[in-house]
């Protein structure tokens, strides 16, 4: 996972970074920490799905932690926000941005280590199985882990593949289309509708015999010679998904 640490105190940034590294070693999870001295510097680099969690100081120069969190939420509804502060007076605002946790600063290293361990354990419990549900790649000299849920489509581009996510952002990765297709073939929501084009059926806006439309005005042609097979695969997926949803509702009803 990738974690952002935002605090205008260099001492506090370094302390939290060191504790997180130790905690993640003990929990046997791999983590990359990015530290920022201000909310403005984080937001200058922030992108949806880039971070698993953001540890965010509230009292900072420039944008404070609440304002930074509000800007984060407008871009990414899923990232875990953990406020780190000396005061509890901002808890109501923390709830408004759906903060994951509210961590009080303390000179007691043992206390901080215990609390951060609890937070990281909670985050790990809520993370899906990355081997199945995330597409990992390198783009723009950064490592990315993009949830299958957030992928709209993949397009072949020579020796590269272009991935578009649900926000409309495009990633150009040095991976052949065949390699990318192999990484997704086990997931039934992804459908190859034409040579060099894979779409996520959960994001279809409109589908007819000639074209498939996705959000952000994205439209692809459907391969004419495979229209019948493609439509049958799409219908089977829809029925399978509806059946699974009905089964989950029945199980929830039995538990209630």
Backbone as CSV, one residue per row, in Angstrom:
resi,resn,N_x,N_y,N_z,CA_x,CA_y,CA_z,C_x,C_y,C_z
1,UNK,0.837,-1.187,0.000,0.000,0.000,0.000,0.875,1.242,0.000
2,UNK,0.292,2.358,-0.380,1.014,3.637,-0.398,0.313,4.606,0.547
3,UNK,1.097,5.268,1.395,0.539,6.123,2.439,1.141,7.517,2.350
4,UNK,0.320,8.546,2.490,0.794,9.927,2.545,0.781,10.402,3.995
5,UNK,1.834,11.093,4.387,1.945,11.670,5.734,2.082,13.174,5.562
6,UNK,1.139,13.931,6.112,1.118,15.377,5.899,1.174,16.082,7.249
7,UNK,2.270,16.815,7.478,2.449,17.528,8.751,3.498,18.611,8.541
8,UNK,3.244,19.827,9.039,4.221,20.897,8.848,5.368,20.828,9.849
9,UNK,5.320,19.865,10.753,6.430,19.630,11.681,7.295,18.499,11.136
10,UNK,8.542,18.813,10.801,9.434,17.784,10.265,9.661,16.673,11.285
11,UNK,9.774,17.042,12.554,9.979,16.041,13.596,8.801,15.072,13.644
12,UNK,7.578,15.608,13.613,6.396,14.745,13.675,6.269,13.881,12.419
13,UNK,6.635,14.441,11.250,6.591,13.648,10.008,7.545,12.465,10.098
14,UNK,8.755,12.745,10.537,9.757,11.683,10.623,9.377,10.633,11.658
15,UNK,8.821,11.094,12.788,8.420,10.156,13.835,7.330,9.216,13.333
16,UNK,6.324,9.784,12.662,5.221,8.963,12.157,5.705,8.022,11.060
17,UNK,6.603,8.505,10.199,7.155,7.659,9.141,7.879,6.453,9.720
18,UNK,8.702,6.699,10.735,9.465,5.611,11.357,8.543,4.593,12.034
19,UNK,7.522,5.091,12.732,6.594,4.181,13.407,5.830,3.339,12.396
20,UNK,5.379,3.971,11.318,4.631,3.236,10.291,5.493,2.145,9.650
21,UNK,6.752,2.468,9.389,7.646,1.461,8.809,7.782,0.252,9.728
22,UNK,8.003,0.523,11.020,8.166,-0.575,11.987,6.883,-1.392,12.116
23,UNK,5.752,-0.698,12.198,4.466,-1.379,12.355,4.186,-2.277,11.149
24,UNK,4.458,-1.764,9.945,4.176,-2.548,8.737,5.106,-3.743,8.603
25,UNK,6.331,-3.609,9.091,7.231,-4.768,9.113,6.655,-5.845,10.021
26,UNK,6.163,-5.446,11.192,5.581,-6.411,12.133,4.308,-7.044,11.582
27,UNK,3.548,-6.277,10.794,2.303,-6.791,10.221,2.538,-7.520,8.892
28,UNK,3.803,-7.533,8.455,4.191,-8.218,7.218,3.450,-7.676,5.996
29,UNK,3.353,-6.351,5.934,2.749,-5.720,4.763,3.748,-4.729,4.168
30,UNK,3.695,-4.576,2.861,4.608,-3.673,2.160,3.968,-2.293,2.061
31,UNK,4.735,-1.264,2.420,4.193,0.089,2.389,5.232,1.057,1.846
32,UNK,4.764,2.031,1.094,5.609,3.132,0.625,5.041,4.416,1.208
33,UNK,5.858,5.159,1.948,5.413,6.393,2.596,5.888,7.615,1.816
34,UNK,4.979,8.544,1.545,5.317,9.841,0.963,5.007,10.914,2.003
35,UNK,5.991,11.755,2.335,5.800,12.778,3.365,5.695,14.158,2.721
36,UNK,4.757,14.966,3.236,4.530,16.314,2.709,4.471,17.317,3.868
37,UNK,5.081,18.502,3.708,5.055,19.510,4.768,3.789,20.370,4.790
38,UNK,2.909,20.179,3.817,1.672,20.979,3.771,0.603,20.263,2.965
39,UNK,-0.634,20.671,3.230,-1.734,20.120,2.448,-1.655,20.531,0.994
40,UNK,-1.163,21.754,0.736,-1.049,22.229,-0.641,-0.097,21.350,-1.453
41,UNK,1.021,20.932,-0.830,1.977,20.101,-1.564,1.409,18.705,-1.831
42,UNK,0.640,18.177,-0.877,-0.025,16.893,-1.134,-0.994,17.016,-2.302
43,UNK,-1.835,18.038,-2.265,-2.879,18.188,-3.285,-2.288,18.430,-4.671
44,UNK,-1.089,18.995,-4.729,-0.446,19.220,-6.024,-0.100,17.897,-6.705
45,UNK,0.064,16.833,-5.919,0.423,15.521,-6.463,-0.702,14.499,-6.343
46,UNK,-1.752,14.851,-5.605,-2.777,13.863,-5.284,-3.579,13.474,-6.521
47,UNK,-3.828,12.157,-6.637,-4.659,11.608,-7.707,-5.539,10.510,-7.124
48,UNK,-6.709,10.276,-7.697,-7.558,9.183,-7.214,-6.842,7.849,-7.266
49,UNK,-7.033,7.047,-6.240,-6.502,5.680,-6.158,-4.989,5.614,-5.969
50,UNK,-4.339,6.751,-5.758,-2.890,6.738,-5.563,-2.534,6.256,-4.162
51,UNK,-3.301,6.700,-3.150,-2.981,6.360,-1.767,-4.054,5.479,-1.140
52,UNK,-3.592,4.551,-0.312,-4.512,3.753,0.498,-4.998,4.566,1.679
53,UNK,-4.095,5.352,2.275,-4.426,6.143,3.458,-3.628,7.437,3.477
54,UNK,-4.207,8.446,4.127,-3.526,9.727,4.323,-3.571,10.064,5.804
55,UNK,-2.395,10.172,6.436,-2.290,10.639,7.819,-2.114,12.158,7.751
56,UNK,-3.071,12.883,8.308,-3.199,14.310,8.023,-3.264,15.138,9.298
57,UNK,-2.258,15.986,9.494,-2.283,16.930,10.611,-3.383,17.960,10.362
58,UNK,-4.002,18.466,11.422,-5.069,19.454,11.248,-4.517,20.871,11.264
59,UNK,-3.666,21.194,12.242,-3.141,22.549,12.360,-1.897,22.692,11.487
60,UNK,-2.049,23.338,10.326,-0.932,23.534,9.408,-1.015,24.907,8.769
61,UNK,0.130,25.408,8.303,0.147,26.649,7.533,-0.482,26.388,6.165
62,UNK,-1.024,27.441,5.552,-1.728,27.250,4.280,-3.061,26.574,4.535
63,UNK,-3.405,25.607,3.698,-4.631,24.851,3.932,-4.475,24.022,5.200
64,UNK,-5.466,24.093,6.086,-5.395,23.238,7.266,-5.864,21.825,6.898
65,UNK,-5.830,20.936,7.884,-6.147,19.543,7.597,-7.572,19.320,7.132
66,UNK,-8.512,20.068,7.697,-9.923,19.922,7.303,-10.121,20.340,5.855
67,UNK,-9.549,21.495,5.481,-9.678,21.970,4.092,-9.002,20.996,3.126
68,UNK,-7.846,20.460,3.535,-7.154,19.487,2.693,-7.993,18.224,2.526
69,UNK,-8.593,17.763,3.622,-9.431,16.563,3.563,-10.645,16.776,2.660
70,UNK,-11.227,17.956,2.710,-12.375,18.246,1.852,-11.982,18.184,0.376
71,UNK,-10.796,18.712,0.059,-10.314,18.656,-1.324,-10.001,17.213,-1.736
72,UNK,-9.455,16.430,-0.814,-9.180,15.011,-1.101,-10.471,14.276,-1.414
73,UNK,-11.502,14.513,-0.602,-12.774,13.800,-0.785,-13.437,14.126,-2.118
74,UNK,-13.213,15.321,-2.620,-13.787,15.665,-3.920,-13.137,14.867,-5.042
75,UNK,-11.919,14.370,-4.806,-11.199,13.609,-5.819,-11.272,12.104,-5.598
76,UNK,-11.312,11.687,-4.336,-11.220,10.254,-4.027,-12.130,9.929,-2.844
77,UNK,-13.246,9.224,-3.083,-14.173,8.901,-1.998,-13.729,7.712,-1.144
78,UNK,-12.681,7.001,-1.575,-12.321,5.743,-0.918,-11.095,5.810,-0.018
79,UNK,-10.189,6.745,-0.263,-8.945,6.781,0.504,-9.255,6.979,1.996
80,UNK,-8.512,6.272,2.853,-8.696,6.369,4.296,-7.992,7.629,4.806
81,UNK,-8.739,8.494,5.483,-8.170,9.716,6.052,-8.053,9.546,7.560
82,UNK,-6.833,9.693,8.085,-6.601,9.597,9.526,-6.084,10.938,9.994
83,UNK,-6.876,11.653,10.775,-6.434,12.936,11.302,-5.482,12.712,12.471
84,UNK,-4.385,13.459,12.489,-3.398,13.388,13.565,-3.272,14.788,14.143
85,UNK,-3.638,14.968,15.427,-3.703,16.316,15.972,-3.556,16.332,17.485
86,UNK,-3.338,17.527,18.024,-3.212,17.698,19.476,-4.568,17.910,20.135
87,UNK,-5.597,18.197,19.335,-6.882,18.612,19.890,-8.019,17.759,19.350
88,UNK,-9.093,17.659,20.136,-10.265,16.917,19.697,-11.394,17.804,19.214
89,UNK,-11.142,19.098,19.094,-12.229,20.030,18.790,-12.740,19.934,17.361
90,UNK,-11.992,19.287,16.475,-12.410,19.214,15.070,-13.087,17.896,14.717
91,UNK,-13.488,17.140,15.705,-14.119,15.846,15.413,-15.377,15.967,14.548
92,UNK,-16.254,16.978,14.786,-17.442,17.087,13.917,-17.074,17.243,12.444
93,UNK,-16.057,18.085,12.134,-15.622,18.252,10.749,-15.000,16.963,10.209
94,UNK,-14.332,16.215,11.094,-13.736,14.938,10.683,-14.816,13.960,10.232
95,UNK,-15.943,13.945,10.928,-17.049,13.072,10.525,-17.604,13.490,9.171
96,UNK,-17.634,14.796,8.913,-18.191,15.291,7.655,-17.410,14.809,6.441
97,UNK,-16.107,14.591,6.597,-15.301,14.106,5.471,-15.053,12.596,5.570
98,UNK,-15.829,11.944,6.446,-15.757,10.484,6.604,-14.341,10.023,6.961
99,UNK,-13.785,10.663,7.994,-12.448,10.274,8.444,-12.472,8.839,8.956
100,UNK,-11.406,8.114,8.696,-11.304,6.719,9.116,-10.969,6.626,10.602
101,UNK,-10.064,7.493,11.062,-9.684,7.520,12.473,-9.242,8.930,12.852
102,UNK,-9.181,9.155,14.162,-8.758,10.445,14.714,-7.683,10.130,15.749
103,UNK,-6.417,10.370,15.397,-5.292,9.981,16.247,-4.742,11.191,16.992
104,UNK,-4.704,11.088,18.310,-4.156,12.182,19.117,-2.641,12.079,19.189
105,UNK,-1.956,13.211,18.958,-0.503,13.246,19.098,-0.131,13.036,20.561
106,UNK,1.025,12.436,20.761,1.460,12.152,22.129,2.974,11.950,22.143
107,UNK,3.641,12.394,23.226,5.078,12.108,23.358,5.349,10.651,23.728
108,UNK,4.283,9.923,24.061,4.406,8.524,24.477,4.514,7.637,23.228
109,UNK,5.727,7.187,22.908,5.961,6.384,21.714,5.199,5.052,21.744
110,UNK,5.129,4.457,22.918,4.427,3.175,23.038,2.947,3.345,22.718
111,UNK,2.354,4.450,23.189,0.944,4.734,22.915,0.724,4.906,21.410
112,UNK,1.582,5.724,20.754,1.431,5.960,19.319,1.587,4.676,18.521
113,UNK,2.558,3.867,18.898,2.795,2.621,18.191,1.584,1.688,18.305
114,UNK,1.000,1.636,19.490,-0.171,0.783,19.703,-1.351,1.257,18.868
115,UNK,-1.597,2.581,18.878,-2.730,3.124,18.132,-2.540,2.966,16.625
116,UNK,-1.328,3.217,16.149,-1.065,3.100,14.713,-1.147,1.635,14.275
117,UNK,-0.722,0.735,15.131,-0.866,-0.697,14.821,-2.343,-1.057,14.658
118,UNK,-3.184,-0.564,15.556,-4.628,-0.829,15.465,-5.204,-0.263,14.173
119,UNK,-4.784,0.956,13.824,-5.279,1.596,12.607,-4.873,0.791,11.375
120,UNK,-3.609,0.383,11.315,-3.136,-0.361,10.151,-3.792,-1.740,10.062
121,UNK,-4.036,-2.368,11.187,-4.746,-3.650,11.169,-6.156,-3.479,10.625
122,UNK,-6.829,-2.395,11.030,-8.184,-2.121,10.529,-8.173,-1.875,9.026
123,UNK,-7.160,-1.138,8.546,-7.066,-0.866,7.111,-6.831,-2.161,6.338
124,UNK,-5.929,-2.997,6.834,-5.630,-4.262,6.158,-6.857,-5.168,6.092
125,UNK,-7.659,-5.159,7.157,-8.871,-5.993,7.178,-9.887,-5.543,6.138
126,UNK,-9.847,-4.269,5.774,-10.819,-3.724,4.832,-10.317,-3.720,3.394
127,UNK,-9.077,-4.127,3.211,-8.536,-4.148,1.854,-8.898,-5.439,1.151
128,UNK,-9.346,-5.361,-0.113,-9.624,-6.588,-0.861,-8.342,-7.313,-1.205
129,UNK,-8.487,-8.548,-1.671,-7.341,-9.349,-2.086,-6.695,-8.726,-3.311
130,UNK,-5.501,-8.143,-3.116,-4.870,-7.408,-4.200,-4.449,-8.297,-5.356
131,UNK,-4.253,-9.578,-5.102,-3.829,-10.446,-6.192,-4.939,-10.615,-7.220
132,UNK,-6.198,-10.445,-6.817,-7.314,-10.650,-7.722,-7.998,-9.360,-8.155
133,UNK,-8.028,-8.340,-7.291,-8.898,-7.199,-7.498,-8.193,-5.908,-7.880
134,UNK,-6.887,-5.950,-8.047,-6.146,-4.750,-8.410,-5.246,-5.020,-9.602
135,UNK,-5.149,-4.024,-10.468,-4.268,-4.082,-11.628,-3.056,-3.214,-11.305
136,UNK,-1.885,-3.851,-11.211,-0.682,-3.123,-10.804,0.185,-2.833,-12.030
137,UNK,0.679,-1.593,-12.128,1.466,-1.202,-13.288,2.302,0.029,-12.944
138,UNK,3.175,0.402,-13.863,3.994,1.611,-13.713,3.651,2.580,-14.833
139,UNK,3.379,3.829,-14.449,3.087,4.883,-15.423,3.580,6.206,-14.865
140,UNK,4.117,7.050,-15.738,4.645,8.355,-15.312,5.673,8.205,-14.195
141,UNK,6.491,7.132,-14.288,7.567,6.871,-13.326,7.045,6.631,-11.915
142,UNK,5.782,6.170,-11.801,5.192,5.851,-10.509,4.565,4.463,-10.570
143,UNK,4.525,3.821,-9.420,3.835,2.539,-9.306,2.379,2.790,-8.934
144,UNK,1.475,2.116,-9.639,0.048,2.282,-9.399,-0.577,0.933,-9.075
145,UNK,-1.643,0.974,-8.295,-2.445,-0.209,-8.015,-3.900,0.215,-8.170
146,UNK,-4.472,-0.074,-9.324,-5.802,0.423,-9.687,-6.839,-0.675,-9.505
147,UNK,-7.842,-0.392,-8.687,-8.908,-1.357,-8.445,-9.624,-1.698,-9.747
148,UNK,-9.932,-2.975,-9.942,-10.700,-3.380,-11.111,-12.018,-2.601,-11.189
149,UNK,-12.612,-2.309,-10.041,-13.871,-1.562,-10.012,-13.746,-0.216,-10.706
150,UNK,-12.544,0.384,-10.634,-12.345,1.747,-11.117,-11.841,1.814,-12.555
151,UNK,-11.641,0.670,-13.179,-11.173,0.653,-14.569,-12.365,0.727,-15.522
152,UNK,-12.315,1.674,-16.458,-13.359,1.769,-17.481,-13.023,0.899,-18.689
153,UNK,-11.788,1.034,-19.189,-11.446,0.328,-20.417,-9.935,0.277,-20.607
154,UNK,-9.510,-0.583,-21.525,-8.118,-0.694,-21.944,-8.081,-0.679,-23.463
155,UNK,-7.072,0.027,-24.008,-6.921,0.122,-25.455,-5.489,-0.193,-25.847
156,UNK,-5.329,-0.902,-26.927,-4.007,-1.199,-27.455,-3.442,0.028,-28.148
157,UNK,-2.118,0.248,-27.943,-1.431,1.359,-28.594,0.006,0.933,-28.902
158,UNK,0.172,0.134,-29.953,1.493,-0.375,-30.297,2.007,-1.312,-29.219
159,UNK,3.206,-1.010,-28.709,3.779,-1.809,-27.631,3.266,-1.346,-26.256
160,UNK,2.329,-0.427,-26.259,1.785,0.111,-25.014,0.299,-0.251,-24.896
161,UNK,-0.212,-0.086,-23.671,-1.647,-0.210,-23.413,-2.092,1.038,-22.680
162,UNK,-3.220,1.583,-23.070,-3.773,2.774,-22.409,-4.945,2.343,-21.539
163,UNK,-4.856,2.647,-20.253,-5.913,2.335,-19.303,-6.639,3.633,-18.967
164,UNK,-7.971,3.597,-18.957,-8.772,4.741,-18.538,-9.528,4.363,-17.281
165,UNK,-9.422,5.206,-16.231,-10.137,4.900,-14.990,-11.472,5.638,-14.949
166,UNK,-12.240,5.426,-13.883,-13.600,5.958,-13.822,-13.651,7.484,-13.740
167,UNK,-12.526,8.129,-13.381,-12.492,9.589,-13.358,-12.155,10.163,-14.727
168,UNK,-11.826,9.276,-15.683,-11.464,9.718,-17.023,-9.961,9.852,-17.222
169,UNK,-9.175,9.621,-16.181,-7.713,9.716,-16.289,-7.180,8.548,-17.113
170,UNK,-6.201,8.838,-17.964,-5.587,7.815,-18.809,-4.159,7.533,-18.342
171,UNK,-3.772,6.260,-18.363,-2.438,5.822,-17.995,-1.850,5.068,-19.199
172,UNK,-0.701,5.512,-19.680,-0.035,4.841,-20.800,1.071,3.972,-20.225
173,UNK,0.902,2.663,-20.339,1.837,1.745,-19.695,2.548,0.896,-20.738
174,UNK,3.817,0.585,-20.463,4.581,-0.251,-21.387,4.251,-1.718,-21.128
175,UNK,3.153,-2.141,-21.677,2.666,-3.509,-21.547,1.872,-3.823,-22.801
176,UNK,2.113,-4.964,-23.409,1.345,-5.303,-24.597,-0.114,-5.541,-24.212
177,UNK,-0.984,-5.362,-25.182,-2.402,-5.575,-24.917,-2.661,-7.015,-24.505
178,UNK,-1.936,-7.947,-25.103,-2.105,-9.362,-24.761,-1.751,-9.600,-23.289
179,UNK,-0.673,-8.978,-22.806,-0.282,-9.126,-21.403,-1.350,-8.542,-20.482
180,UNK,-1.879,-7.381,-20.846,-2.925,-6.755,-20.041,-4.182,-7.619,-20.015
181,UNK,-4.527,-8.182,-21.173,-5.709,-9.048,-21.268,-5.552,-10.279,-20.379
182,UNK,-4.346,-10.844,-20.339,-4.087,-12.005,-19.489,-4.288,-11.667,-18.010
183,UNK,-3.972,-10.432,-17.616,-4.110,-10.025,-16.219,-5.568,-9.883,-15.792
184,UNK,-6.463,-9.738,-16.786,-7.877,-9.487,-16.483,-8.797,-10.655,-16.840
185,UNK,-8.260,-11.666,-17.505,-9.137,-12.673,-18.117,-9.977,-13.436,-17.092
186,UNK,-9.499,-13.503,-15.824,-10.233,-14.276,-14.808,-11.432,-13.512,-14.263
187,UNK,-11.531,-12.210,-14.572,-12.628,-11.396,-14.042,-13.716,-11.251,-15.105
188,UNK,-14.933,-11.735,-14.834,-15.965,-11.792,-15.878,-16.511,-10.441,-16.326
189,UNK,-16.208,-9.382,-15.571,-16.771,-8.077,-15.954,-16.053,-7.454,-17.162
190,UNK,-14.849,-7.957,-17.490,-14.084,-7.378,-18.590,-14.363,-8.139,-19.886
191,UNK,-14.711,-7.376,-20.919,-15.140,-7.961,-22.187,-14.376,-7.318,-23.341
192,UNK,-13.791,-8.138,-24.183,-13.106,-7.651,-25.382,-14.155,-7.479,-26.484
193,UNK,-14.442,-6.242,-26.857,-15.514,-5.974,-27.820,-14.992,-5.735,-29.227
194,UNK,-13.679,-5.577,-29.343,-13.083,-5.374,-30.663,-11.573,-5.594,-30.529
195,UNK,-10.902,-5.648,-31.626,-9.458,-5.865,-31.592,-8.781,-4.728,-30.813
196,UNK,-8.113,-5.079,-29.726,-7.391,-4.082,-28.950,-8.260,-3.218,-28.059
197,UNK,-9.481,-3.670,-27.726,-10.377,-2.885,-26.858,-11.043,-3.807,-25.835
198,UNK,-10.845,-3.518,-24.553,-11.520,-4.228,-23.468,-12.291,-3.201,-22.651
199,UNK,-13.531,-3.537,-22.321,-14.347,-2.611,-21.512,-14.789,-3.316,-20.224
200,UNK,-15.052,-2.512,-19.211,-15.605,-3.012,-17.952,-17.127,-2.910,-18.059
201,UNK,-17.804,-4.034,-18.087,-19.254,-4.042,-18.305,-20.036,-3.364,-17.198
202,UNK,-19.450,-3.219,-16.020,-20.146,-2.521,-14.939,-20.305,-1.037,-15.231
203,UNK,-19.543,-0.513,-16.197,-19.580,0.927,-16.485,-20.255,1.246,-17.816
204,UNK,-20.899,0.263,-18.441,-21.554,0.524,-19.725,-22.717,1.505,-19.541
205,UNK,-22.718,2.546,-20.354,-23.826,3.514,-20.369,-24.870,3.096,-21.397
206,UNK,-24.387,2.644,-22.534,-25.287,2.207,-23.610,-24.572,1.166,-24.452
207,UNK,-25.337,0.162,-24.878,-24.756,-0.908,-25.696,-25.757,-1.271,-26.790
208,UNK,-25.331,-1.127,-28.054,-26.198,-1.571,-29.151,-25.351,-2.397,-30.123
209,UNK,-25.896,-2.715,-31.254,-25.216,-3.620,-32.174,-23.908,-3.046,-32.714
210,UNK,-23.839,-1.721,-32.817,-22.678,-1.116,-33.475,-21.675,-0.497,-32.507
211,UNK,-22.141,-0.031,-31.351,-21.257,0.732,-30.465,-21.491,0.397,-28.989
212,UNK,-20.470,0.674,-28.200,-20.545,0.569,-26.743,-20.125,1.917,-26.170
213,UNK,-20.975,2.508,-25.336,-20.695,3.821,-24.764,-20.394,3.700,-23.276
214,UNK,-19.369,4.428,-22.837,-18.944,4.466,-21.445,-19.013,5.907,-20.946
215,UNK,-18.832,6.137,-19.638,-18.813,7.516,-19.135,-17.740,8.370,-19.811
216,UNK,-17.841,9.696,-19.634,-16.900,10.680,-20.179,-16.932,10.726,-21.704
217,UNK,-18.071,10.315,-22.289,-18.230,10.391,-23.736,-17.395,9.396,-24.515
218,UNK,-16.929,8.354,-23.855,-16.100,7.337,-24.521,-17.008,6.370,-25.286
219,UNK,-16.736,6.195,-26.564,-17.522,5.291,-27.405,-16.585,4.422,-28.238
220,UNK,-16.876,3.128,-28.269,-16.070,2.195,-29.057,-16.970,1.436,-30.026
221,UNK,-16.436,1.069,-31.194,-17.194,0.207,-32.110,-17.166,-1.238,-31.617
222,UNK,-18.248,-1.954,-31.846,-18.333,-3.373,-31.495,-18.012,-4.184,-32.750
223,UNK,-17.178,-5.192,-32.615,-16.766,-5.984,-33.774,-17.981,-6.634,-34.432
224,UNK,-18.181,-6.322,-35.676,-19.387,-6.743,-36.392,-19.519,-8.261,-36.409
225,UNK,-18.455,-8.977,-36.739,-18.543,-10.432,-36.886,-18.756,-11.158,-35.560
226,UNK,-18.545,-10.453,-34.424,-18.724,-11.098,-33.114,-19.875,-10.481,-32.316
227,UNK,-20.722,-9.695,-32.983,-21.780,-8.992,-32.260,-22.663,-9.947,-31.461
228,UNK,-23.053,-11.059,-32.069,-23.944,-12.002,-31.388,-23.265,-12.614,-30.166
229,UNK,-22.023,-13.050,-30.325,-21.298,-13.649,-29.203,-21.058,-12.634,-28.087
230,UNK,-20.691,-11.408,-28.470,-20.415,-10.363,-27.481,-21.676,-10.027,-26.700
231,UNK,-22.808,-9.911,-27.417,-24.063,-9.585,-26.734,-24.485,-10.716,-25.802
232,UNK,-24.228,-11.961,-26.206,-24.577,-13.095,-25.356,-23.717,-13.102,-24.085
233,UNK,-22.433,-12.824,-24.216,-21.547,-12.745,-23.053,-21.988,-11.627,-22.113
234,UNK,-22.383,-10.490,-22.703,-22.832,-9.364,-21.877,-24.117,-9.709,-21.128
235,UNK,-25.075,-10.323,-21.801,-26.330,-10.696,-21.162,-26.101,-11.728,-20.057
236,UNK,-25.225,-12.695,-20.306,-24.930,-13.705,-19.286,-24.316,-13.071,-18.042
237,UNK,-23.455,-12.089,-18.265,-22.830,-11.409,-17.128,-23.879,-10.644,-16.319
238,UNK,-24.779,-9.956,-17.014,-25.828,-9.192,-16.326,-26.700,-10.120,-15.482
239,UNK,-27.121,-11.241,-16.058,-27.955,-12.191,-15.316,-27.202,-12.777,-14.125
240,UNK,-25.927,-13.078,-14.316,-25.113,-13.628,-13.233,-24.973,-12.627,-12.097
241,UNK,-24.755,-11.370,-12.437,-24.606,-10.326,-11.411,-25.916,-10.119,-10.652
242,UNK,-27.025,-10.085,-11.367,-28.328,-9.924,-10.714,-28.618,-11.094,-9.780
243,UNK,-28.271,-12.296,-10.234,-28.486,-13.486,-9.403,-27.665,-13.393,-8.122
244,UNK,-26.418,-12.957,-8.234,-25.550,-12.826,-7.050,-26.093,-11.785,-6.087
245,UNK,-26.588,-10.668,-6.625,-27.135,-9.603,-5.775,-28.389,-10.079,-5.043
246,UNK,-29.247,-10.824,-5.741,-30.457,-11.350,-5.109,-30.108,-12.342,-4.003
247,UNK,-29.089,-13.161,-4.258,-28.668,-14.150,-3.258,-28.123,-13.458,-2.013
248,UNK,-27.348,-12.375,-2.215,-26.807,-11.626,-1.083,-27.929,-10.983,-0.272
249,UNK,-28.956,-10.456,-0.966,-30.092,-9.845,-0.266,-30.840,-10.882,0.559
250,UNK,-30.996,-12.085,0.008,-31.679,-13.158,0.738,-30.891,-13.555,1.993
251,UNK,-29.565,-13.632,1.859,-28.716,-13.987,3.001,-28.768,-12.909,4.068
252,UNK,-28.784,-11.633,3.656,-28.884,-10.533,4.601,-30.210,-10.578,5.335
253,UNK,-31.282,-10.916,4.596,-32.605,-11.003,5.199,-32.670,-12.117,6.228
254,UNK,-32.026,-13.255,5.935,-32.011,-14.370,6.880,-31.249,-14.018,8.157
255,UNK,-30.156,-13.241,7.997,-29.383,-12.835,9.169,-30.146,-11.861,10.040
256,UNK,-30.950,-10.964,9.383,-31.763,-10.009,10.160,-32.853,-10.744,10.934
